[in-house]
Amino acid sequence: MTATRRASRPSPARWVVYLGAVLVIAWLATQAFYFTQIALWNDVNPRSTAFMRSDAWRLSQDRPDLPLQHTWAPYDQISRNLKRAIIASEDANFVNNKGYETDAILQAWERNKARGKIVRGGSTITQQLARNLFLSREKSYIRKGQELIITWMLETLMDKERIFEIYLNSVEWGNGVYGAEAAAQYYYRTSAAKLSAAQSARLAVMLPRPRYFDEHRSSAYLTQRARVIARRMGAAELPD
């Protein structure tokens, strides 16, 4: 009887196959969730993002006096100055690329390899949006792979204007500050529609390190880099 029981127990190899199948199914279900959400957001504005939810929890623990600031602004109610500044600063070929830039990714890979850690990602606007919507701030090649899959979904299911609209409304601009409207109100006491070229250039330069520049608004680098971006804005192509 003991021998019969032993014979009926699954072998370690079968357990490995079973667990592997479960992981594959879970991964496919996750991709299906992302795909469905993105398809829905063609017609419905996202209420929040993974970054927003993470920050809301962080602020509730560390700064309960500081609420998360976010107000949705339609694409045509956001200054063209800000749109041009962000494209000039973050992704000059946004309108024409497929959501990623192979050269930028390879350059980031070489720099990361030289430094022995991940310091750059070579991300386009669409890749940044993919990360903000669904992923964490953790830097890893696994996360980068998932980011590229979501980027493909965004580029497949949405046009460039919708991608940019969601990006403008979800990107982080300071400690608990998300989206163009909240940033315009927070830094300049104006609406996103009324941002000047100079204001827009400064906001665009803040994007890679928004919390840092929120606390260091008089940074010489911020001022100098904003002047460079202001000069490039005229050549930025918008997805209109």
C-alpha positions in Angstrom: 0.0 0.0 0.0 2.9 2.3 0.8 4.4 1.6 -2.6 1.1 2.5 -4.2 0.9 5.8 -2.4 4.5 6.6 -3.4 3.7 5.8 -7.0 0.7 8.1 -7.0 2.6 11.1 -5.8 3.6 13.6 -8.5 7.3 13.6 -9.3 9.5 16.7 -8.7 9.6 17.1 -12.5 5.8 17.2 -12.8 5.7 19.8 -10.0 8.2 22.0 -11.9 6.0 21.7 -15.1 2.9 22.5 -13.1 4.4 25.6 -11.4 5.8 26.7 -14.8 2.4 26.4 -16.4 0.8 28.4 -13.5 3.5 31.2 -14.0 2.9 31.3 -17.7 -0.9 31.5 -17.3 -0.5 34.3 -14.7 1.9 36.2 -17.0 -0.5 35.9 -19.9 -3.4 37.0 -17.7 -1.4 40.1 -16.7 -0.7 41.0 -20.3 -4.4 40.5 -21.2 -5.2 42.9 -18.3 -2.8 45.5 -19.5 -4.1 45.2 -23.1 -7.7 45.5 -22.0 -7.0 48.6 -19.8 -5.2 50.3 -22.7 -8.0 49.6 -25.1 -10.5 51.0 -22.6 -8.4 54.2 -22.1 -8.9 55.1 -25.7 -12.3 56.3 -24.7 -12.1 56.7 -20.9 -9.5 58.7 -19.0 -7.4 56.8 -16.5 -8.3 57.8 -12.9 -4.9 57.0 -11.6 -1.6 55.3 -12.4 0.7 52.9 -10.6 3.0 55.8 -9.7 0.1 57.9 -8.3 -1.2 55.0 -6.2 2.3 54.3 -4.9 2.8 58.0 -4.0 -0.6 58.3 -2.4 0.3 55.5 0.0 3.8 57.0 0.6 2.3 60.4 1.4 -0.3 59.0 3.7 2.5 57.5 5.7 5.2 60.2 5.5 3.3 63.4 4.7 -0.4 63.0 5.7 -0.7 66.8 5.4 0.3 66.7 1.7 -2.5 65.5 -0.6 -1.8 64.1 -4.0 -2.5 66.8 -6.6 -4.0 65.8 -10.0 -6.6 67.3 -12.3 -7.3 66.0 -15.8 -6.9 68.6 -18.6 -8.0 67.7 -22.2 -5.4 67.8 -24.8 -6.6 71.0 -26.5 -6.6 72.7 -23.1 -2.8 72.2 -22.5 -0.4 74.8 -23.8 1.3 74.0 -27.1 4.4 75.6 -25.4 4.4 72.7 -22.9 3.9 70.1 -25.5 6.7 71.4 -27.6 9.0 71.7 -24.6 8.5 68.2 -23.5 9.0 66.7 -26.9 12.2 68.8 -27.3 13.4 67.7 -24.0 12.3 64.1 -23.7 11.7 62.6 -27.1 12.5 64.7 -30.2 11.3 61.9 -32.6 8.1 61.1 -30.7 5.8 61.7 -33.6 7.7 59.4 -36.0 9.1 56.6 -33.8 7.4 53.3 -32.9 7.5 54.0 -29.2 11.2 53.1 -28.7 14.5 54.2 -30.0 16.9 51.3 -30.6 20.0 53.5 -30.6 19.0 55.1 -27.2 18.4 51.7 -25.7 21.8 50.4 -26.9 23.5 53.5 -25.6 21.8 53.1 -22.2 22.9 49.4 -22.2 26.5 50.4 -22.8 26.5 53.0 -20.1 24.8 50.7 -17.6 27.4 48.0 -18.3 30.2 50.4 -17.8 28.8 51.7 -14.5 27.9 48.2 -13.3 24.3 49.1 -12.5 21.3 50.6 -14.2 21.6 54.3 -14.4 19.8 55.0 -17.7 16.9 53.5 -19.6 16.9 55.3 -22.9 13.1 55.7 -22.6 10.8 57.5 -25.0 7.6 59.3 -24.0 5.6 56.1 -24.7 8.0 54.0 -22.6 7.7 56.5 -19.8 4.0 56.4 -20.0 4.0 52.5 -19.9 6.1 52.6 -16.8 4.0 55.3 -15.1 0.7 53.6 -15.8 1.5 50.0 -14.7 4.9 49.5 -13.3 7.1 50.4 -10.3 10.1 52.7 -10.0 12.4 49.7 -9.5 15.2 49.6 -12.1 15.7 46.1 -13.6 16.0 44.5 -17.0 12.9 42.4 -16.2 10.9 45.6 -15.7 12.4 47.1 -18.8 11.2 44.1 -20.8 7.7 44.5 -19.5 7.9 48.2 -20.2 8.6 47.4 -23.9 5.7 45.0 -24.1 3.3 47.7 -22.7 4.9 50.3 -25.1 4.0 48.0 -28.0 0.4 47.8 -26.7 0.1 51.6 -26.4 1.5 52.2 -29.9 -0.8 49.5 -31.3 -4.0 50.5 -29.7 -3.7 54.3 -29.5 -2.7 57.1 -31.8 0.2 59.5 -30.8 -2.1 62.3 -29.7 -3.9 60.1 -27.2 -0.7 58.7 -25.9 0.7 62.2 -25.4 -2.6 63.4 -23.8 -2.4 60.6 -21.2 1.3 61.3 -20.6 0.7 65.0 -20.1 -2.0 64.2 -17.5 -0.1 61.4 -15.6 3.6 62.3 -15.5 5.0 63.3 -12.1 6.0 66.9 -11.6 6.9 67.2 -8.0 6.2 65.7 -4.6 2.7 64.4 -5.1 2.1 66.6 -8.1 0.8 64.8 -11.2 -0.2 66.1 -14.6 0.2 69.4 -16.5 -2.8 71.2 -14.8 -1.6 70.4 -11.3 1.9 71.4 -12.2 0.8 74.7 -13.7 -1.2 75.5 -10.6 1.5 74.3 -8.2 4.4 76.2 -9.7 2.9 79.2 -11.5 -0.7 79.6 -10.2 -2.0 79.4 -13.7 -3.7 76.9 -15.9 -2.0 74.4 -18.2 -3.5 76.3 -21.1 -1.8 79.5 -20.2 1.8 78.3 -19.6 4.4 80.5 -21.3 7.4 79.2 -23.3 9.8 79.9 -20.4 7.5 78.2 -17.9 7.0 75.2 -20.1 10.7 74.8 -20.7 11.4 74.7 -17.0 8.7 72.2 -16.4 10.0 70.0 -19.2 13.5 70.0 -17.7 12.1 69.0 -14.3 10.7 65.7 -15.6 13.6 63.3 -15.1 14.0 64.4 -11.4 10.7 66.1 -10.4 11.0 65.8 -6.6 14.6 67.1 -6.7 13.8 70.1 -8.7 10.7 70.7 -6.6 13.1 71.3 -3.7 15.8 73.0 -5.8 13.9 75.4 -8.0 16.7 77.9 -8.1 19.1 75.3 -9.5 21.6 76.7 -12.0 21.3 73.6 -14.1 17.5 73.9 -14.3 17.8 77.5 -15.5 20.5 76.8 -18.0 18.9 73.7 -19.4 15.6 75.4 -19.7 17.1 78.0 -22.0 18.5 75.3 -24.2 15.1 73.6 -24.4 13.4 77.0 -25.1 15.6 77.4 -28.2 14.7 73.9 -29.4 10.9 74.2 -29.0 10.3 75.7 -32.4 11.5 72.6 -34.1 9.4 70.2 -32.0 6.8 68.3 -34.1 3.4 67.8 -32.3 1.0 64.9 -32.9 -2.0 67.1 -34.0 
